């Protein structure tokens, strides 16, 4: 079976997919956390600003990650 399948390349592919997939989900969760901090009634002005900044950067990172994934997948 090793003659037909390159196990090193397969393991690299699976590891990259897991890291990128789980990483984007974690960044999205951080964006939701920032959004909840920004919209909380008890937040001060600085906490709202930092929450909005965290949410914006996190969601932008997710959009860029999805865009890069589509660009690579669809063959440029």
Sine and cosine of phi, psi and omega as CSV:
sin_phi,cos_phi,sin_psi,cos_psi,sin_omega,cos_omega
0.00,0.00,-0.49,0.87,0.01,-1.00
-0.93,0.37,-0.36,0.93,0.04,-1.00
-0.95,0.33,-0.39,0.92,-0.04,-1.00
-0.98,-0.19,-0.47,0.88,-0.08,-1.00
-0.86,-0.51,0.78,-0.62,0.09,-1.00
-1.00,0.10,0.98,-0.18,-0.09,-1.00
-0.92,0.39,-0.50,0.87,0.06,-1.00
-0.91,0.42,-0.71,0.71,0.02,-1.00
-0.93,0.38,-0.62,0.78,0.01,-1.00
-0.90,0.43,-0.69,0.73,0.02,-1.00
-0.92,0.40,-0.59,0.81,0.05,-1.00
-0.91,0.41,-0.65,0.76,0.02,-1.00
-0.90,0.44,-0.71,0.70,-0.01,-1.00
-0.92,0.40,-0.68,0.73,0.01,-1.00
-0.90,0.44,-0.68,0.74,0.01,-1.00
-0.90,0.43,-0.67,0.74,0.03,-1.00
-0.89,0.46,-0.67,0.74,0.01,-1.00
-0.92,0.40,-0.71,0.71,-0.03,-1.00
-0.90,0.43,-0.72,0.70,-0.01,-1.00
-0.93,0.36,-0.67,0.74,0.00,-1.00
-0.91,0.42,-0.76,0.65,0.01,-1.00
-0.93,0.36,-0.58,0.81,0.01,-1.00
-0.89,0.45,-0.69,0.72,0.02,-1.00
-0.91,0.41,-0.60,0.80,0.05,-1.00
-0.91,0.41,-0.64,0.77,0.03,-1.00
-0.92,0.40,-0.64,0.77,0.03,-1.00
-0.92,0.39,-0.63,0.78,0.06,-1.00
-0.88,0.47,-0.66,0.75,0.04,-1.00
-0.90,0.44,-0.61,0.79,0.06,-1.00
-0.91,0.42,-0.59,0.81,0.07,-1.00
-0.90,0.43,-0.66,0.75,0.06,-1.00
-0.90,0.43,-0.61,0.79,0.06,-1.00
-0.89,0.46,-0.72,0.69,0.04,-1.00
-0.88,0.47,-0.62,0.78,0.02,-1.00
-0.92,0.40,-0.63,0.78,0.02,-1.00
-0.94,0.34,-0.57,0.82,0.07,-1.00
-0.92,0.40,-0.66,0.75,-0.05,-1.00
-0.93,0.38,-0.49,0.87,-0.07,-1.00
-0.98,-0.20,0.08,1.00,0.01,-1.00
-0.94,0.34,0.59,-0.81,-0.02,-1.00
-0.94,0.35,-0.47,0.88,-0.08,-1.00
-1.00,-0.04,0.08,1.00,-0.04,-1.00
-0.97,0.23,0.63,-0.77,0.09,-1.00
-0.99,0.14,0.03,-1.00,-0.04,-1.00
-0.89,0.46,-0.64,0.77,-0.02,-1.00
-0.94,0.35,-0.66,0.75,0.01,-1.00
-0.91,0.42,-0.61,0.79,0.03,-1.00
-0.91,0.42,-0.66,0.75,0.01,-1.00
-0.90,0.43,-0.73,0.69,0.00,-1.00
-0.91,0.41,-0.61,0.79,0.05,-1.00
-0.90,0.43,-0.68,0.74,0.04,-1.00
-0.91,0.41,-0.64,0.77,0.02,-1.00
-0.91,0.42,-0.70,0.71,0.04,-1.00
-0.87,0.49,-0.71,0.71,-0.01,-1.00
-0.90,0.44,-0.69,0.72,-0.01,-1.00
-0.89,0.45,-0.71,0.70,0.00,-1.00
-0.91,0.40,-0.66,0.75,-0.02,-1.00
-0.91,0.42,-0.73,0.68,-0.02,-1.00
-0.93,0.38,-0.58,0.82,0.07,-1.00
-0.91,0.42,-0.64,0.77,0.04,-1.00
-0.89,0.46,-0.65,0.76,0.02,-1.00
-0.91,0.42,-0.69,0.73,0.00,-1.00
-0.89,0.45,-0.67,0.74,0.02,-1.00
-0.91,0.41,-0.66,0.75,0.02,-1.00
-0.88,0.47,-0.67,0.74,0.04,-1.00
-0.92,0.39,-0.65,0.76,0.03,-1.00
-0.88,0.47,-0.68,0.73,0.03,-1.00
-0.91,0.41,-0.65,0.76,0.04,-1.00
-0.89,0.47,-0.67,0.74,0.05,-1.00
-0.92,0.39,-0.63,0.78,0.00,-1.00
-0.89,0.46,-0.70,0.71,-0.01,-1.00
-0.94,0.33,-0.65,0.76,-0.05,-1.00
-0.92,0.38,-0.64,0.77,-0.07,-1.00
-0.99,0.12,0.05,1.00,0.13,-0.99
0.99,0.12,0.48,0.88,0.09,-1.00
0.90,0.43,0.00,0.00,0.00,0.00
